């Protein structure tokens, strides 16, 4: 399964990508907003290359499950720059409910931020989720992560509210913002002018999302 808009490509992860994943996982922003935490918000240790290989193996199992069931929960894509072939990040389906509501997340490696990859990846992934039957697609963003908020808005997501004290980081409660898209109202539903417009509007300082 490969998705592309000509500038960004999404493809399944390979074990050859394990070193990139491990190095990206050590980034403080990725650990803050995407990494695994315990119930008090303390992050798990950074991934080793061996750990990353195990994560990628689980992604492969999730893709096999999707092929068998049609439910893409846990399916994850590596994000690449199409022209360079450079690995730049990850996006994937965190959950797919019995009511066909999909939640996804994404991160961009530090050296690749500010080039519009996050917005394009979010649009590609959301379009695919609607194509495979999602009735609603949403993402959650920790309040204060303004770069992610900007990406969600450029990708056509609507802010629906803030869940107060919904998350925790290093023992402190934090608010979590909720953004969603519906297939019949989403402005980016069909290629490609909308995608190009969104990324052209990207202001200086866009660091992607974590």
MDAnalysis code that builds the backbone (N, CA, C; Angstrom):
import MDAnalysis as mda
import numpy as np

u = mda.Universe.empty(630, n_residues=210, atom_resindex=np.repeat(np.arange(210), 3), trajectory=True)
u.add_TopologyAttr("name", ["N", "CA", "C"] * 210)
u.add_TopologyAttr("resid", np.arange(1, 211))
u.add_TopologyAttr("resname", ["UNK", "UNK", "UNK", "UNK", "UNK", "UNK", "UNK", "UNK", "UNK", "UNK", "UNK", "UNK", "UNK", "UNK", "UNK", "UNK", "UNK", "UNK", "UNK", "UNK", "UNK", "UNK", "UNK", "UNK", "UNK", "UNK", "UNK", "UNK", "UNK", "UNK", "UNK", "UNK", "UNK", "UNK", "UNK", "UNK", "UNK", "UNK", "UNK", "UNK", "UNK", "UNK", "UNK", "UNK", "UNK", "UNK", "UNK", "UNK", "UNK", "UNK", "UNK", "UNK", "UNK", "UNK", "UNK", "UNK", "UNK", "UNK", "UNK", "UNK", "UNK", "UNK", "UNK", "UNK", "UNK", "UNK", "UNK", "UNK", "UNK", "UNK", "UNK", "UNK", "UNK", "UNK", "UNK", "UNK", "UNK", "UNK", "UNK", "UNK", "UNK", "UNK", "UNK", "UNK", "UNK", "UNK", "UNK", "UNK", "UNK", "UNK", "UNK", "UNK", "UNK", "UNK", "UNK", "UNK", "UNK", "UNK", "UNK", "UNK", "UNK", "UNK", "UNK", "UNK", "UNK", "UNK", "UNK", "UNK", "UNK", "UNK", "UNK", "UNK", "UNK", "UNK", "UNK", "UNK", "UNK", "UNK", "UNK", "UNK", "UNK", "UNK", "UNK", "UNK", "UNK", "UNK", "UNK", "UNK", "UNK", "UNK", "UNK", "UNK", "UNK", "UNK", "UNK", "UNK", "UNK", "UNK", "UNK", "UNK", "UNK", "UNK", "UNK", "UNK", "UNK", "UNK", "UNK", "UNK", "UNK", "UNK", "UNK", "UNK", "UNK", "UNK", "UNK", "UNK", "UNK", "UNK", "UNK", "UNK", "UNK", "UNK", "UNK", "UNK", "UNK", "UNK", "UNK", "UNK", "UNK", "UNK", "UNK", "UNK", "UNK", "UNK", "UNK", "UNK", "UNK", "UNK", "UNK", "UNK", "UNK", "UNK", "UNK", "UNK", "UNK", "UNK", "UNK", "UNK", "UNK", "UNK", "UNK", "UNK", "UNK", "UNK", "UNK", "UNK", "UNK", "UNK", "UNK", "UNK", "UNK", "UNK", "UNK", "UNK", "UNK", "UNK", "UNK", "UNK", "UNK", "UNK"])
u.atoms.positions = np.array([
    [0.848, -1.187, 0.000],
    [0.000, 0.000, 0.000],
    [0.884, 1.237, 0.000],
    [0.789, 2.038, -1.044],
    [1.564, 3.270, -1.156],
    [0.630, 4.400, -1.567],
    [0.769, 5.554, -0.919],
    [-0.007, 6.741, -1.237],
    [0.960, 7.869, -1.576],
    [0.607, 8.699, -2.555],
    [1.498, 9.804, -2.910],
    [0.708, 10.932, -3.545],
    [1.173, 12.161, -3.322],
    [0.619, 13.311, -4.024],
    [1.634, 13.906, -4.986],
    [2.734, 13.191, -5.224],
    [3.780, 13.662, -6.112],
    [4.932, 14.324, -5.393],
    [4.691, 14.807, -4.169],
    [5.748, 15.424, -3.377],
    [6.028, 14.645, -2.093],
    [4.993, 14.020, -1.549],
    [5.121, 13.191, -0.347],
    [4.590, 11.802, -0.650],
    [5.280, 10.795, -0.168],
    [4.863, 9.403, -0.344],
    [4.708, 8.750, 1.020],
    [3.639, 7.987, 1.176],
    [3.429, 7.163, 2.361],
    [3.545, 5.708, 1.940],
    [4.364, 4.950, 2.659],
    [4.510, 3.520, 2.377],
    [4.655, 2.773, 3.702],
    [4.408, 1.456, 3.707],
    [4.619, 0.688, 4.942],
    [6.079, 0.743, 5.386],
    [6.280, 0.611, 6.683],
    [7.629, 0.591, 7.241],
    [8.354, -0.709, 6.889],
    [9.662, -0.599, 6.769],
    [10.535, -1.746, 6.527],
    [11.528, -1.857, 7.683],
    [12.019, -3.063, 7.930],
    [13.053, -3.225, 8.952],
    [14.291, -2.382, 8.654],
    [14.514, -2.068, 7.385],
    [15.641, -1.213, 7.018],
    [15.487, 0.203, 7.578],
    [14.276, 0.557, 7.995],
    [14.002, 1.892, 8.527],
    [14.212, 1.972, 10.036],
    [14.629, 0.878, 10.665],
    [14.659, 0.822, 12.128],
    [15.595, 1.863, 12.739],
    [16.742, 2.076, 12.138],
    [17.675, 3.055, 12.706],
    [17.080, 4.452, 12.684],
    [16.437, 4.812, 11.570],
    [15.785, 6.121, 11.489],
    [14.735, 6.259, 12.584],
    [13.908, 5.228, 12.772],
    [12.866, 5.291, 13.783],
    [13.460, 5.460, 15.176],
    [14.511, 4.704, 15.475],
    [15.131, 4.785, 16.796],
    [15.716, 6.178, 17.043],
    [16.389, 6.739, 16.051],
    [16.981, 8.070, 16.213],
    [15.894, 9.134, 16.384],
    [14.823, 9.027, 15.611],
    [13.732, 10.000, 15.734],
    [13.061, 9.890, 17.094],
    [12.920, 8.672, 17.602],
    [12.249, 8.456, 18.881],
    [12.984, 9.107, 20.046],
    [14.258, 9.411, 19.872],
    [15.026, 10.066, 20.931],
    [14.780, 11.577, 20.976],
    [14.121, 12.137, 19.961],
    [13.865, 13.567, 19.921],
    [12.908, 13.962, 21.048],
    [13.228, 14.997, 21.832],
    [12.375, 15.357, 22.972],
    [10.938, 15.683, 22.591],
    [10.720, 16.354, 21.470],
    [9.360, 16.708, 21.081],
    [8.548, 15.474, 20.701],
    [9.163, 14.539, 19.988],
    [8.449, 13.310, 19.632],
    [8.123, 12.511, 20.886],
    [9.068, 12.440, 21.829],
    [8.809, 11.736, 23.084],
    [7.716, 12.432, 23.895],
    [7.663, 13.745, 23.795],
    [6.667, 14.515, 24.553],
    [5.267, 14.280, 24.033],
    [5.109, 14.273, 22.717],
    [3.768, 14.267, 22.143],
    [3.339, 12.950, 21.519],
    [4.260, 12.044, 21.238],
    [3.901, 10.799, 20.565],
    [4.399, 9.543, 21.256],
    [5.377, 9.665, 22.120],
    [5.956, 8.471, 22.713],
    [5.037, 7.809, 23.719],
    [5.399, 6.604, 24.115],
    [4.641, 5.874, 25.127],
    [4.981, 6.419, 26.520],
    [3.944, 6.592, 27.357],
    [4.111, 7.122, 28.705],
    [3.439, 6.191, 29.705],
    [3.876, 6.252, 30.948],
    [3.146, 5.530, 31.982],
    [1.987, 6.403, 32.468],
    [1.249, 5.939, 33.447],
    [0.026, 6.645, 33.867],
    [0.310, 8.009, 34.480],
    [1.547, 8.266, 34.874],
    [1.925, 9.568, 35.407],
    [2.601, 10.452, 34.361],
    [2.658, 9.964, 33.131],
    [3.221, 10.759, 32.061],
    [4.725, 10.693, 31.954],
    [5.338, 9.712, 32.577],
    [6.779, 9.537, 32.441],
    [7.046, 8.682, 31.202],
    [7.899, 9.152, 30.299],
    [8.105, 8.412, 29.048],
    [8.904, 7.139, 29.245],
    [8.613, 6.168, 28.414],
    [9.416, 4.952, 28.394],
    [10.787, 5.271, 27.807],
    [11.792, 4.435, 28.023],
    [13.123, 4.714, 27.472],
    [13.082, 4.809, 25.949],
    [13.987, 5.566, 25.348],
    [14.038, 5.656, 23.881],
    [14.221, 4.277, 23.256],
    [13.723, 4.123, 22.061],
    [13.842, 2.857, 21.352],
    [15.290, 2.598, 20.947],
    [15.731, 1.377, 21.114],
    [16.955, 0.923, 20.457],
    [16.599, 0.506, 19.039],
    [17.604, 0.238, 18.222],
    [17.323, -0.240, 16.863],
    [16.575, -1.563, 16.916],
    [16.936, -2.417, 17.866],
    [16.229, -3.698, 18.019],
    [14.776, -3.471, 18.415],
    [14.551, -2.522, 19.329],
    [13.175, -2.181, 19.711],
    [12.392, -1.682, 18.502],
    [13.032, -0.837, 17.701],
    [12.362, -0.290, 16.521],
    [12.001, -1.397, 15.538],
    [12.878, -2.369, 15.385],
    [12.565, -3.509, 14.512],
    [11.319, -4.237, 15.004],
    [11.182, -4.374, 16.324],
    [10.002, -5.049, 16.877],
    [8.737, -4.228, 16.602],
    [8.841, -2.904, 16.711],
    [7.701, -2.041, 16.398],
    [7.302, -2.205, 14.933],
    [8.286, -2.219, 14.065],
    [8.023, -2.359, 12.625],
    [7.425, -3.731, 12.321],
    [7.885, -4.767, 13.012],
    [7.287, -6.098, 12.835],
    [5.810, -6.077, 13.229],
    [5.482, -5.342, 14.299],
    [4.072, -5.253, 14.702],
    [3.264, -4.492, 13.662],
    [3.853, -3.439, 13.085],
    [3.162, -2.729, 11.998],
    [2.831, -3.690, 10.851],
    [3.782, -4.579, 10.520],
    [3.547, -5.541, 9.437],
    [2.385, -6.466, 9.779],
    [2.303, -6.890, 11.038],
    [1.176, -7.729, 11.469],
    [-0.140, -6.957, 11.358],
    [-0.094, -5.677, 11.699],
    [-1.309, -4.862, 11.606],
    [-1.776, -4.720, 10.161],
    [-0.825, -4.605, 9.230],
    [-1.203, -4.546, 7.820],
    [-1.831, -5.860, 7.363],
    [-1.304, -6.975, 7.846],
    [-1.903, -8.272, 7.501],
    [-3.319, -8.373, 8.059],
    [-3.514, -7.874, 9.280],
    [-4.851, -7.894, 9.874],
    [-5.814, -7.034, 9.064],
    [-5.336, -5.892, 8.584],
    [-6.180, -5.039, 7.744],
    [-6.591, -5.762, 6.468],
    [-5.649, -6.483, 5.854],
    [-5.961, -7.229, 4.638],
    [-7.032, -8.280, 4.887],
    [-7.020, -8.833, 6.099],
    [-7.977, -9.902, 6.420],
    [-9.331, -9.364, 6.868],
    [-9.329, -8.224, 7.576],
    [-10.558, -7.744, 8.210],
    [-11.117, -6.462, 7.615],
    [-10.282, -5.701, 6.902],
    [-10.706, -4.411, 6.392],
    [-10.673, -3.303, 7.421],
    [-10.178, -3.600, 8.621],
    [-10.069, -2.605, 9.692],
    [-8.614, -2.194, 9.851],
    [-8.252, -0.930, 9.573],
    [-6.842, -0.545, 9.540],
    [-6.260, -0.088, 10.867],
    [-6.874, -0.415, 11.977],
    [-6.342, 0.006, 13.268],
    [-4.912, -0.499, 13.437],
    [-3.995, 0.402, 13.769],
    [-2.596, 0.034, 13.948],
    [-1.763, 0.062, 12.681],
    [-2.388, 0.285, 11.525],
    [-1.630, 0.370, 10.271],
    [-0.841, 1.675, 10.255],
    [0.440, 1.599, 9.923],
    [1.299, 2.786, 9.977],
    [2.095, 2.930, 8.685],
    [2.282, 4.173, 8.291],
    [3.051, 4.513, 7.093],
    [4.332, 5.257, 7.479],
    [5.402, 4.970, 6.772],
    [6.571, 5.843, 6.781],
    [6.309, 6.982, 5.806],
    [6.710, 8.197, 6.166],
    [6.551, 9.372, 5.319],
    [7.885, 9.659, 4.637],
    [7.857, 9.805, 3.318],
    [9.071, 10.086, 2.552],
    [8.865, 11.306, 1.661],
    [9.935, 12.027, 1.412],
    [9.924, 13.001, 0.335],
    [10.014, 12.242, -0.972],
    [9.048, 12.446, -1.848],
    [8.973, 11.638, -3.067],
    [10.207, 11.819, -3.949],
    [10.658, 13.042, -4.126],
    [11.766, 13.291, -5.046],
    [13.086, 12.784, -4.505],
    [13.313, 12.963, -3.209],
    [14.598, 12.568, -2.619],
    [14.600, 11.132, -2.124],
    [13.417, 10.587, -1.829],
    [13.339, 9.279, -1.197],
    [13.718, 9.310, 0.267],
    [13.886, 10.512, 0.828],
    [14.322, 10.680, 2.216],
    [13.192, 10.331, 3.180],
    [13.502, 9.501, 4.177],
    [12.559, 9.229, 5.253],
    [12.444, 10.464, 6.127],
    [11.213, 10.893, 6.412],
    [11.050, 12.118, 7.196],
    [10.132, 11.961, 8.397],
    [9.332, 10.896, 8.466],
    [8.420, 10.791, 9.596],
    [7.518, 9.582, 9.526],
    [6.450, 9.653, 10.321],
    [5.521, 8.528, 10.464],
    [4.110, 9.062, 10.608],
    [3.144, 8.337, 10.054],
    [1.738, 8.590, 10.357],
    [1.023, 7.251, 10.373],
    [0.000, 7.149, 11.190],
    [-0.682, 5.871, 11.278],
    [-2.001, 5.954, 12.011],
    [-2.750, 4.880, 11.921],
    [-4.092, 4.801, 12.491],
    [-3.986, 4.274, 13.922],
    [-4.310, 5.135, 14.876],
    [-4.244, 4.725, 16.280],
    [-5.410, 3.826, 16.659],
    [-6.570, 4.099, 16.070],
    [-7.751, 3.319, 16.449],
    [-8.798, 3.420, 15.351],
    [-9.587, 2.362, 15.221],
    [-10.746, 2.338, 14.313],
    [-11.882, 1.702, 15.101],
    [-12.912, 2.483, 15.410],
    [-13.973, 2.001, 16.290],
    [-14.977, 1.126, 15.543],
    [-15.843, 0.492, 16.296],
    [-16.916, -0.315, 15.698],
    [-17.887, 0.544, 14.896],
    [-17.873, 1.837, 15.185],
    [-18.740, 2.771, 14.454],
    [-18.021, 3.416, 13.272],
    [-16.865, 2.870, 12.891],
    [-16.078, 3.363, 11.748],
    [-15.576, 4.795, 11.960],
    [-15.156, 5.080, 13.180],
    [-14.501, 6.342, 13.500],
    [-13.007, 6.066, 13.652],
    [-12.203, 6.810, 12.912],
    [-10.754, 6.579, 12.892],
    [-10.023, 7.706, 13.607],
    [-9.052, 7.333, 14.421],
    [-8.144, 8.292, 15.032],
    [-6.744, 8.037, 14.490],
    [-6.027, 9.106, 14.155],
    [-4.672, 8.908, 13.662],
    [-3.711, 9.873, 14.334],
    [-2.419, 9.609, 14.141],
    [-1.381, 10.470, 14.669],
    [-0.214, 10.523, 13.703],
    [0.729, 11.416, 13.954],
    [1.856, 11.570, 13.039],
    [2.983, 12.314, 13.736],
    [4.188, 12.117, 13.231],
    [5.335, 12.901, 13.695],
    [6.320, 13.094, 12.539],
    [7.109, 14.148, 12.654],
    [8.127, 14.466, 11.655],
    [9.465, 14.567, 12.371],
    [10.493, 13.958, 11.794],
    [11.831, 14.001, 12.384],
    [12.347, 15.446, 12.415],
    [13.190, 15.770, 13.404],
    [13.622, 17.168, 13.576],
    [14.202, 17.817, 12.325],
    [15.047, 17.118, 11.596],
    [15.723, 17.723, 10.444],
    [14.789, 17.962, 9.268],
    [13.591, 17.372, 9.297],
    [12.679, 17.478, 8.154],
    [11.522, 18.439, 8.411],
    [11.494, 19.076, 9.564],
    [10.378, 19.963, 9.874],
    [10.474, 21.260, 9.082],
    [9.314, 21.863, 8.883],
    [9.266, 23.137, 8.184],
    [9.175, 23.034, 6.686],
    [8.885, 21.843, 6.143],
    [8.819, 21.672, 4.693],
    [7.427, 21.238, 4.206],
    [6.460, 21.235, 5.091],
    [5.093, 20.898, 4.693],
    [4.778, 19.417, 4.666],
    [5.703, 18.568, 5.108],
    [5.458, 17.126, 5.062],
    [4.263, 16.718, 5.924],
    [4.147, 17.299, 7.107],
    [3.083, 16.886, 8.021],
    [1.706, 17.153, 7.432],
    [1.527, 18.348, 6.850],
    [0.227, 18.680, 6.274],
    [-0.128, 17.740, 5.132],
    [0.807, 17.517, 4.228],
    [0.543, 16.643, 3.085],
    [0.263, 15.211, 3.540],
    [1.028, 14.724, 4.527],
    [0.804, 13.363, 5.018],
    [-0.569, 13.239, 5.662],
    [-0.968, 14.245, 6.440],
    [-2.279, 14.206, 7.086],
    [-3.396, 14.182, 6.055],
    [-3.247, 14.954, 4.988],
    [-4.268, 14.969, 3.943],
    [-4.322, 13.620, 3.221],
    [-3.174, 13.078, 2.853],
    [-3.142, 11.780, 2.172],
    [-3.759, 10.687, 3.030],
    [-3.384, 10.658, 4.315],
    [-3.887, 9.609, 5.195],
    [-5.384, 9.754, 5.417],
    [-5.856, 10.974, 5.618],
    [-7.287, 11.188, 5.844],
    [-8.096, 10.804, 4.617],
    [-7.613, 11.187, 3.441],
    [-8.302, 10.829, 2.194],
    [-8.418, 9.311, 2.077],
    [-7.329, 8.598, 2.399],
    [-7.350, 7.138, 2.332],
    [-8.329, 6.557, 3.350],
    [-8.352, 7.104, 4.559],
    [-9.271, 6.595, 5.583],
    [-10.726, 6.745, 5.146],
    [-11.053, 7.876, 4.531],
    [-12.408, 8.023, 4.012],
    [-12.668, 7.022, 2.878],
    [-11.683, 6.792, 2.040],
    [-11.858, 5.856, 0.933],
    [-12.095, 4.425, 1.408],
    [-11.518, 4.060, 2.558],
    [-11.716, 2.693, 3.070],
    [-12.903, 2.605, 4.024],
    [-13.666, 3.716, 4.157],
    [-14.938, 3.612, 4.848],
    [-15.094, 4.359, 6.149],
    [-14.151, 5.203, 6.528],
    [-14.308, 5.953, 7.771],
    [-15.478, 6.928, 7.657],
    [-16.296, 6.975, 8.699],
    [-17.399, 7.922, 8.758],
    [-16.978, 9.229, 9.415],
    [-15.864, 9.181, 10.116],
    [-15.339, 10.349, 10.833],
    [-13.860, 10.078, 11.097],
    [-13.037, 11.099, 10.971],
    [-11.612, 10.984, 11.263],
    [-11.245, 12.095, 12.245],
    [-10.526, 11.730, 13.302],
    [-10.171, 12.760, 14.272],
    [-8.750, 12.567, 14.769],
    [-8.228, 13.631, 15.351],
    [-6.926, 13.576, 15.997],
    [-6.975, 14.445, 17.242],
    [-6.110, 14.122, 18.201],
    [-6.039, 14.882, 19.435],
    [-4.648, 15.497, 19.553],
    [-4.594, 16.711, 20.082],
    [-3.343, 17.457, 20.188],
    [-3.246, 18.054, 21.580],
    [-2.125, 17.835, 22.239],
    [-1.913, 18.419, 23.557],
    [-1.900, 19.939, 23.437],
    [-2.688, 20.597, 24.279],
    [-2.745, 22.055, 24.253],
    [-1.345, 22.639, 24.425],
    [-1.034, 23.635, 23.608],
    [0.293, 24.229, 23.615],
    [1.161, 23.768, 22.471],
    [0.779, 22.656, 21.815],
    [1.537, 22.188, 20.654],
    [1.013, 22.915, 19.417],
    [1.404, 24.183, 19.306],
    [0.829, 25.049, 18.282],
    [1.203, 24.615, 16.864],
    [2.357, 23.977, 16.703],
    [2.736, 23.508, 15.368],
    [1.766, 22.440, 14.882],
    [1.380, 21.537, 15.775],
    [0.412, 20.510, 15.392],
    [-0.957, 21.103, 15.136],
    [-1.337, 22.081, 15.935],
    [-2.620, 22.752, 15.713],
    [-2.654, 23.377, 14.320],
    [-1.551, 24.024, 13.927],
    [-1.491, 24.664, 12.609],
    [-1.613, 23.627, 11.499],
    [-0.964, 22.478, 11.659],
    [-1.054, 21.419, 10.648],
    [-2.490, 20.912, 10.539],
    [-3.145, 20.667, 11.671],
    [-4.526, 20.176, 11.644],
    [-5.436, 21.141, 10.894],
    [-5.271, 22.418, 11.153],
    [-6.128, 23.402, 10.487],
    [-5.836, 23.453, 8.989],
    [-4.563, 23.418, 8.604],
    [-4.231, 23.455, 7.180],
    [-4.704, 22.202, 6.460],
    [-4.781, 21.084, 7.188],
    [-5.255, 19.837, 6.587],
    [-6.775, 19.759, 6.540],
    [-7.458, 20.828, 6.928],
    [-8.907, 20.886, 6.787],
    [-9.691, 20.353, 7.955],
    [-9.042, 20.180, 9.121],
    [-9.734, 19.660, 10.293],
    [-10.382, 20.793, 11.085],
    [-11.513, 20.479, 11.684],
    [-12.289, 21.454, 12.440],
    [-12.026, 21.262, 13.931],
    [-11.714, 22.345, 14.617],
    [-11.543, 22.296, 16.067],
    [-12.905, 22.093, 16.718],
    [-13.013, 21.069, 17.564],
    [-14.295, 20.741, 18.177],
    [-14.341, 20.987, 19.679],
    [-13.216, 21.294, 20.290],
    [-13.234, 21.577, 21.719],
    [-11.971, 21.082, 22.402],
    [-11.898, 21.355, 23.688],
    [-10.744, 20.976, 24.496],
    [-11.201, 20.121, 25.668],
    [-10.559, 18.982, 25.835],
    [-10.825, 18.097, 26.970],
    [-9.870, 18.498, 28.092],
    [-10.408, 19.103, 29.127],
    [-9.579, 19.642, 30.194],
    [-8.987, 18.535, 31.052],
    [-7.690, 18.676, 31.344],
    [-6.963, 17.734, 32.204],
    [-7.076, 16.293, 31.701],
    [-7.137, 16.142, 30.391],
    [-7.346, 14.811, 29.808],
    [-6.049, 14.011, 29.718],
    [-4.921, 14.696, 29.608],
    [-3.636, 14.020, 29.496],
    [-2.750, 14.305, 30.694],
    [-1.594, 13.664, 30.696],
    [-0.635, 13.890, 31.779],
    [0.769, 13.799, 31.203],
    [1.652, 14.678, 31.676],
    [3.051, 14.676, 31.255],
    [3.928, 14.998, 32.453],
    [4.824, 14.085, 32.778],
    [5.741, 14.265, 33.896],
    [4.997, 14.668, 35.168],
    [3.872, 13.979, 35.414],
    [3.117, 14.176, 36.643],
    [2.168, 15.354, 36.654],
    [2.090, 16.123, 35.568],
    [1.211, 17.280, 35.513],
    [0.102, 17.048, 34.501],
    [-1.132, 17.367, 34.897],
    [-2.258, 17.215, 33.999],
    [-2.192, 18.272, 32.897],
    [-2.667, 17.910, 31.697],
    [-2.664, 18.849, 30.574],
    [-3.956, 18.709, 29.774],
    [-4.357, 19.800, 29.164],
    [-5.548, 19.807, 28.317],
    [-5.215, 19.194, 26.958],
    [-6.226, 18.623, 26.325],
    [-6.052, 18.007, 25.010],
    [-7.123, 18.550, 24.063],
    [-6.673, 19.043, 22.918],
    [-7.568, 19.612, 21.914],
    [-8.022, 18.530, 20.937],
    [-9.216, 18.698, 20.431],
    [-9.867, 17.709, 19.568],
    [-10.149, 18.333, 18.214],
    [-9.680, 17.688, 17.140],
    [-9.924, 18.140, 15.761],
    [-10.514, 16.975, 14.974],
    [-11.437, 17.265, 14.065],
    [-12.081, 16.181, 13.310],
    [-12.464, 16.639, 11.912],
    [-12.692, 15.631, 11.050],
    [-13.155, 15.864, 9.677],
    [-14.232, 14.840, 9.349],
    [-15.231, 15.283, 8.603],
    [-16.302, 14.415, 8.110],
    [-16.223, 14.364, 6.592],
    [-16.494, 13.217, 5.990],
    [-16.233, 13.059, 4.554],
    [-16.997, 14.016, 3.658],
    [-18.235, 14.355, 3.999],
    [-19.042, 15.180, 3.104],
    [-18.726, 16.660, 3.222],
    [-18.006, 17.067, 4.285],
    [-17.710, 18.485, 4.453],
    [-16.222, 18.803, 4.358],
    [-15.384, 17.776, 4.334],
    [-13.934, 17.990, 4.353],
    [-13.482, 18.630, 3.050],
    [-12.836, 19.775, 3.133],
    [-12.456, 20.537, 1.940],
    [-11.390, 19.847, 1.108],
    [-10.638, 18.917, 1.716],
    [-9.533, 18.261, 1.018],
    [-9.927, 16.896, 0.454],
    [-11.217, 16.649, 0.337],
    [-11.684, 15.302, 0.006],
    [-11.104, 14.772, -1.287],
    [-10.910, 15.668, -2.287],
    [-10.385, 15.195, -3.556],
    [-9.135, 15.974, -3.930],
    [-8.213, 15.304, -4.632],
    [-6.946, 15.944, -5.006],
    [-7.220, 17.115, -5.932],
    [-6.270, 17.926, -6.209],
    [-4.971, 18.062, -5.607],
    [-4.742, 19.541, -5.361],
    [-5.697, 20.316, -5.942],
    [-5.577, 21.750, -5.781],
    [-5.663, 22.144, -4.318],
    [-6.527, 21.460, -3.536],
    [-6.684, 21.806, -2.141],
    [-5.383, 21.563, -1.388],
    [-4.716, 20.432, -1.682],
    [-3.452, 20.131, -1.029],
    [-2.421, 21.193, -1.340],
    [-2.329, 21.570, -2.604],
    [-1.344, 22.566, -3.000],
    [-1.643, 23.915, -2.349],
    [-2.943, 24.257, -2.257],
    [-3.305, 25.516, -1.631],
    [-2.920, 25.509, -0.165],
    [-3.173, 24.381, 0.509],
    [-2.888, 24.301, 1.939],
    [-1.408, 24.466, 2.220],
    [-0.569, 23.810, 1.417],
    [0.860, 23.890, 1.680],
    [1.428, 25.231, 1.232],
    [0.836, 25.863, 0.215],
    [1.293, 27.201, -0.168],
    [1.003, 28.207, 0.937],
    [-0.076, 27.961, 1.705],
    [-0.413, 28.874, 2.787],
    [0.435, 28.643, 4.024],
    [1.283, 27.619, 4.012],
    [2.070, 27.286, 5.197],
    [2.960, 28.458, 5.587],
    [2.773, 29.002, 6.801],
    [3.582, 30.159, 7.192],
    [4.995, 29.748, 7.574],
    [5.891, 30.723, 7.582],
    [7.248, 30.461, 8.048],
    [7.210, 29.947, 9.463],
    [8.057, 28.987, 9.751],
    [8.124, 28.445, 11.093],
    [7.299, 27.199, 11.300],
    [6.602, 26.709, 10.277],
    [5.890, 25.441, 10.403],
    [6.882, 24.342, 10.690],
    [6.769, 23.723, 11.849],
    [7.678, 22.677, 12.246],
    [7.030, 21.310, 12.119],
    [5.898, 21.257, 11.442],
    [5.242, 19.968, 11.328],
    [4.519, 19.639, 12.613],
    [4.364, 18.366, 12.875],
    [3.664, 17.916, 14.069],
    [4.385, 16.739, 14.667],
    [4.113, 16.474, 15.905],
    [4.866, 15.444, 16.603],
    [3.935, 14.362, 17.120],
])
